[in-house]
Amino acid sequence: MDSTKFIELLSYTLPAVITGFVAYYFFNLHTKNEEGRRRYLLNKDTQKDALPLRLQAFERMTLFLERINPGKLLIRISPNSEDKNDYVNLLISNIEQEFEHNLTQQIYMSDECWTVIVTSKNATIQMIRRANMSDSIETANNLREVIMNDLMDKQSPSSVALSYIKKEVKYLF
């Protein structure tokens, strides 16, 4: 008699336990799906809000690269004196000031893009310093001419960085 009562009790309890496990499994699955959906919607909203900031950062860095382009830099900044070293220092300090002004934009860009921009800045400074090292250049105006002639032969470092920025912006859309 005890074994019949035990089997009877088991026949009532076993379906209830199985139903409980199935309910727990489906409830757990539903909770995970809802959490994933909420996370997706939150991420989507965040990206929607961040996109204008990222585009503004790319715009500012494009302006920076245009401003440090040696051809435009030499036209915008004229020498204060005939001393070529003073002019080189003026050009480099202008580039550094522009860079420091836009330093915070790196948080909106990929590391590769930021590295390309920094490399472009450094290459522009090196181009100016290399032109200054020539013994045939005696005045600031001669230095301007030599740098402008160098640009006729090769592409400016900022042009390379600008094309990289354009590629990266294209991937945002």
N, C-alpha and C positions, 0 to 999 in steps of 0.2 A: 504494500500500500504506500509506503514511503517513496518507493521508486516511481510509482505512478503520479504521485503528487509532484515529485521533483521534475518529471518529464512534462507534466502539465504546466508547471511554473516556468520551465525552460521554454516551452512552446509559446507562452505569452511574452516572455521577457526577450527572447532572441529577436523577434521582429521589431520590437521597440528599440533595442540597442542598435540594430542595423539601420533603422530609420533615423535614429539619432546621429549616427556616424555619417550617413548620407546628407542629412540636413547640415551638419557641421561642415562637411566638405564643400557643399554648394554655397553656404554662407561665407566661408573663408575665401572661396574663389570669387564670389561677388564683391567682397570687400577689397580684394587685391585689384580687381578690374576697376572699381570706382576710384581707388587711390591712383592707379595708373592714368585714368582719364583726367582726374583733377590735376595731376602733375603735368600732363600733356597740355591742358588748357592754360595752366599757370606759365609754363614755358613758352607757349605760343603768345600769350599776352606780354611776357617779358621781352621776347624778341621783337614784338611789334613796337614796344616802347623804346627799345635799345637801337633799332634800325636808324631812326633819325640822328641819334647821337653818333653812331658809327659813321654815317654818311657825312656829318658835319666834321668829324675828325679827319676823314679822307679829304674833304674839301680844304681844310686848314693846312694839311700837309702838302696838298697840291700847290696851294698858294706859297707855302714855304719853299718848295722846290723851284717854283717859278722865280721867286725872289732871289734865290741863291744861284740861279743859272748865271754863269759868268758873263754871258753876253748882256743880260739885263742888269746884273749887279754893277757892271762897269759903267753902264749908261746912267743908272740911277745914282751912283755914288761917285762924285767927281773928286779928284785929289785936292787936298787943302794946301799942299805945297808941292814943290818939285821933287822932294825926297821920296824915293821909291819905297824905302822901308816904312816910312810913316803911312804911305798909301796901303801897303800890304797889311800893316797892323789895323788900319781902319776897315779894310775889306773883311779881314778875319774876325774882327770884333763885331762887325755888323752881322756876319753869318752866325756867330755864336749867340748873339742876342736874339736873333730870329729863332734859332733852335731852342733856346731856353724858354722863349715865349710859348712855344708849342710842345714842350716836353710832356705835358700831361696827356696828350693825344695818344700816347702809346698804349694806354689801357684799352682803347677801342680797336686796336689793330693786332694782327697776328705777329708773333715774334719774328717771322721771316720778313714780313713787310717792314717792320720797324728797323730791322738790321739793314735792309736795303737802303732805307732812308738815311740812317746814320752813316753807312758806307758812302753814300752819295755826298753827304756833307763833308766827310773827311777827304774824299777824293777831290772835291772842289777846292778845299783848303790846300791840299797837296799840289794841285795844279797851279795855284797862285804862288805858293812858296817856290816851286820848281822854276817857274818863270822868273822869279825874283833872283834866283841864284846865278843867272847868266851875267857874265861880266860885261857884255856888250850893252846891257840896259843901264842907262845912267839916270833917267828921270821917270817920274810917275807916268807921264804920258807915253813914254816908250814902253813901259810895262803894260799899259792898257793895250797898246797896239800888238805886242807879242802875244798876249793872252787871247785877244780877238782872232789873230791869225791862227793860233793853235785850235781854236774852235772851228775854223774853216776846214781843217783837216780831219777832225774827229768829232764824235758825238759827245755832248756834255754829260757829266755824271748824273745830273738831275733828270735828263731825258730818259735814262735807263730806269731810274726810280719811278718816274711818272708812268711809264708803260707798265711797271709792276703794280702800281696802285690801281691803274685802270683794269688790269686783269683781276685783281682781288675784289674790286667793287662789282665786277661783272658776276662773280660767284655769289654775291649777296642776294641776287635776284633769281 
